[in-house]
Amino acid sequence: MAVLSIEIFLRAPETTDPASHPTPEWLTRTLAEAITPLTAPGSVMPVIGATVDAFPDGDGAQIRATCLAADGVEAMDTLAARLEAALFDVACVEGWHLHAGQTNWYCADN
């Protein structure tokens, strides 16, 4: 297992009407709630800490998490799946995309 930090960006398509964007508060709350189950002891990928920074105009967010995982791909896929599930079938984010950001390794057992 490794301790690593990952970041994922949620972005609205450029063609989206800004009037249809959710509020930054809604984005922050919804995405943070999606991550919360991963912070519980014994979760599939223990998250040590997470931060959600919604963009001021509501057209996206940056999600950062420090977690324990076998590798960066597993961490990114697990977190992305939680975020996708929270946003599934929500009209104000229809057509939005998740994009992988940086992965930083802090330590690993070899």
Rosetta silent file (secondary structure, phi, psi, omega in degrees, C-alpha in Angstrom):
SEQUENCE: MAVLSIEIFLRAPETTDPASHPTPEWLTRTLAEAITPLTAPGSVMPVIGATVDAFPDGDGAQIRATCLAADGVEAMDTLAARLEAALFDVACVEGWHLHAGQTNWYCADN
SCORE:     score description
SCORE:     0.000 S_00000001
   1 L     0.000  152.740  179.754    0.000    0.000    0.000 S_00000001
   2 E  -129.782  150.726  170.130    1.062    3.550   -0.614 S_00000001
   3 E   -95.611  122.467 -178.826    0.160    6.921    0.824 S_00000001
   4 E  -145.699  161.416  173.853   -0.573    9.205   -2.082 S_00000001
   5 E  -117.998  142.174  179.724   -2.517   12.284   -3.014 S_00000001
   6 E  -129.835  158.202  173.261   -4.604   12.556   -6.125 S_00000001
   7 E  -135.138  142.905  177.836   -6.556   15.311   -7.770 S_00000001
   8 E  -131.268  140.210  176.798   -9.524   15.164  -10.075 S_00000001
   9 E  -109.722  136.065  172.817  -11.142   18.055  -11.894 S_00000001
  10 E  -106.541  125.681 -176.630  -14.846   18.256  -12.657 S_00000001
  11 E  -133.464  142.425  173.450  -15.576   20.537  -15.621 S_00000001
  12 L   -82.491  147.734  173.923  -18.639   21.713  -17.466 S_00000001
  13 L   -61.524  148.049 -178.581  -18.556   21.613  -21.262 S_00000001
  14 L   -61.488  -23.830 -178.214  -17.661   25.001  -22.732 S_00000001
  15 L   -84.693   -1.259 -178.756  -21.016   25.103  -24.517 S_00000001
  16 L   -72.126  135.781  176.943  -22.976   24.906  -21.246 S_00000001
  17 L   -68.147  121.680 -179.925  -25.110   27.949  -20.421 S_00000001
  18 H   -55.117  -27.426  179.339  -23.608   29.527  -17.268 S_00000001
  19 H   -66.619  -19.071 -179.026  -27.135   30.155  -15.989 S_00000001
  20 H   -92.633   -4.096 -179.444  -27.590   26.379  -15.713 S_00000001
  21 L   -67.310  144.095  173.757  -24.505   25.827  -13.536 S_00000001
  22 L   -71.413  166.428  177.569  -25.112   24.681   -9.973 S_00000001
  23 L   -72.969  152.059  176.136  -23.976   26.909   -7.138 S_00000001
  24 H   -57.687  -34.731  179.118  -20.420   26.421   -5.863 S_00000001
  25 H   -63.705  -41.644  178.585  -21.916   25.531   -2.467 S_00000001
  26 H   -63.482  -45.538  179.194  -23.981   22.729   -4.007 S_00000001
  27 H   -59.830  -47.466 -178.994  -20.936   21.354   -5.841 S_00000001
  28 H   -59.912  -48.475 -178.026  -18.800   21.456   -2.693 S_00000001
  29 H   -64.089  -46.778 -176.936  -21.440   19.769   -0.540 S_00000001
  30 H   -64.487  -44.505 -178.763  -22.376   17.100   -3.095 S_00000001
  31 H   -71.322  -38.070  177.498  -18.801   16.115   -3.919 S_00000001
  32 H   -64.182  -40.770  177.662  -17.709   16.126   -0.262 S_00000001
  33 H   -64.056  -32.005  178.722  -20.653   13.872    0.639 S_00000001
  34 H   -67.657  -32.355 -177.723  -19.605   11.485   -2.147 S_00000001
  35 H   -82.728  -27.056 -173.643  -16.135   11.137   -0.627 S_00000001
  36 H   -49.149  -44.263  179.957  -17.291   10.743    2.995 S_00000001
  37 H   -59.451  -25.279  179.915  -17.872    6.935    2.858 S_00000001
  38 H   -75.947  -12.879  179.084  -14.225    6.483    1.876 S_00000001
  39 H   -87.519   -7.099 -179.148  -13.117    8.111    5.140 S_00000001
  40 L   -74.291  144.732  176.633  -14.752    5.362    7.248 S_00000001
  41 L   -56.494  136.331  178.593  -12.490    2.743    8.844 S_00000001
  42 L    80.930    9.727  179.200  -12.216   -0.315    6.631 S_00000001
  43 L   -66.543  162.393 -177.145  -13.323    1.434    3.441 S_00000001
  44 L   -59.885  -32.669  175.916  -12.205   -0.019    0.104 S_00000001
  45 L  -142.226   95.155 -175.778   -9.708    2.856   -0.262 S_00000001
  46 L   -60.472  121.664  175.654   -9.154    4.716    3.002 S_00000001
  47 E   -95.843  122.075 -179.137   -9.152    8.472    2.474 S_00000001
  48 E   -80.361  -36.441  179.029   -7.099   10.264    5.115 S_00000001
  49 E  -163.912  151.411 -179.977   -8.243   13.716    4.059 S_00000001
  50 E  -147.445  150.757  178.256  -10.013   15.390    1.166 S_00000001
  51 E  -135.083  135.467  174.665  -10.702   18.897   -0.093 S_00000001
  52 E  -118.340  121.037  176.891  -13.285   20.067   -2.618 S_00000001
  53 E  -116.770  101.786  177.155  -12.771   23.508   -4.141 S_00000001
  54 E   -76.275  144.032  178.021  -15.673   24.514   -6.371 S_00000001
  55 L   -72.834  143.009 -173.635  -14.916   27.179   -8.939 S_00000001
  56 L   -55.731  -32.057 -178.775  -16.600   30.527   -8.120 S_00000001
  57 L   -88.925    3.346  175.522  -18.741   30.572  -11.272 S_00000001
  58 L    77.153   13.597 -177.877  -20.019   27.029  -10.635 S_00000001
  59 L   -96.548   16.085  177.266  -18.565   25.512  -13.813 S_00000001
  60 E   162.887 -174.339 -179.198  -16.425   22.922  -12.066 S_00000001
  61 E  -159.453  157.578  171.733  -14.367   21.902   -9.079 S_00000001
  62 E  -112.036  127.692 -179.963  -10.990   20.578   -8.037 S_00000001
  63 E  -115.389  124.818  178.298  -11.084   17.534   -5.762 S_00000001
  64 E  -122.323  136.386  179.563   -7.956   16.538   -3.827 S_00000001
  65 E  -140.209  139.337  171.383   -7.647   13.458   -1.632 S_00000001
  66 E  -104.635  128.207 -171.862   -4.865   11.867    0.387 S_00000001
  67 E  -149.040  173.804  172.481   -5.418    8.138    0.615 S_00000001
  68 E  -107.511  125.854 -179.609   -4.020    4.632    0.978 S_00000001
  69 E  -155.442  160.821  178.677   -4.061    2.624   -2.233 S_00000001
  70 L   -68.855  -34.757  179.144   -2.107   -0.014   -4.101 S_00000001
  71 L  -161.447  171.301 -177.824   -1.397    2.422   -6.939 S_00000001
  72 H   -65.239  -34.564 -179.906   -2.452    5.716   -8.469 S_00000001
  73 H   -65.447  -45.029  178.396   -4.773    4.140  -11.028 S_00000001
  74 H   -60.187  -44.847 -179.477   -6.732    2.332   -8.309 S_00000001
  75 H   -62.295  -47.388 -178.775   -6.988    5.528   -6.272 S_00000001
  76 H   -63.072  -45.102 -178.917   -8.106    7.631   -9.239 S_00000001
  77 H   -64.725  -41.408 -178.847  -10.652    5.035  -10.400 S_00000001
  78 H   -65.621  -46.863 -179.925  -12.122    4.553   -6.920 S_00000001
  79 H   -66.347  -42.692  179.422  -12.519    8.263   -6.250 S_00000001
  80 H   -61.332  -38.970  179.033  -13.872    8.947   -9.744 S_00000001
  81 H   -62.452  -40.913  178.077  -16.470    6.186   -9.326 S_00000001
  82 H   -63.909  -42.683 -179.286  -17.727    7.802   -6.094 S_00000001
  83 H   -67.124  -43.426  178.694  -17.944   11.217   -7.771 S_00000001
  84 H   -60.559  -41.841 -179.976  -19.699    9.834  -10.850 S_00000001
  85 H   -62.227  -38.193 -179.586  -22.260    8.049   -8.689 S_00000001
  86 H   -69.855  -28.213 -175.908  -23.062   11.279   -6.839 S_00000001
  87 H   -99.557   -5.020 -177.332  -23.546   13.198  -10.091 S_00000001
  88 L   -61.645  130.817  174.364  -25.400   10.495  -12.028 S_00000001
  89 L    63.940   30.254  174.300  -28.752   11.644  -13.354 S_00000001
  90 L  -107.225  115.477 -171.067  -28.455   15.205  -11.977 S_00000001
  91 H   -58.118  -38.343 -174.347  -29.659   17.593  -14.679 S_00000001
  92 H   -70.811  -10.926  177.295  -27.484   20.587  -13.735 S_00000001
  93 H  -122.036   17.446  178.659  -24.273   18.596  -14.354 S_00000001
  94 L   -62.601  130.053  179.963  -25.387   16.546  -17.346 S_00000001
  95 L    86.795   -1.257  178.481  -22.560   16.238  -19.862 S_00000001
  96 L   -73.362  161.743 -174.667  -19.871   17.326  -17.381 S_00000001
  97 E  -130.079  145.700  171.290  -16.535   15.513  -17.355 S_00000001
  98 E   -97.705  136.904  179.317  -14.045   14.285  -14.777 S_00000001
  99 E  -128.359  133.243  178.567  -10.375   14.781  -15.632 S_00000001
 100 E   -70.670  140.432  175.035   -7.430   13.249  -13.805 S_00000001
 101 E  -108.083 -143.637 -177.636   -4.955   15.649  -12.265 S_00000001
 102 E   -80.903  151.843  170.006   -1.668   14.941  -10.528 S_00000001
 103 E  -121.271  127.689  179.656   -0.832   11.906   -8.421 S_00000001
 104 E  -121.479  128.123  177.861    1.846   12.349   -5.744 S_00000001
 105 E   -92.361  134.274  176.415    3.431    9.460   -3.853 S_00000001
 106 E  -103.662  -45.013  175.385    4.478   10.046   -0.247 S_00000001
 107 E  -162.909  158.316  179.978    5.568    6.570    0.797 S_00000001
 108 E  -150.042  152.519  173.434    5.036    2.922   -0.103 S_00000001
 109 L   -95.685  122.910 -176.169    5.896   -0.488    1.266 S_00000001
 110 L   -99.841    0.000    0.000    7.936   -2.353   -1.292 S_00000001
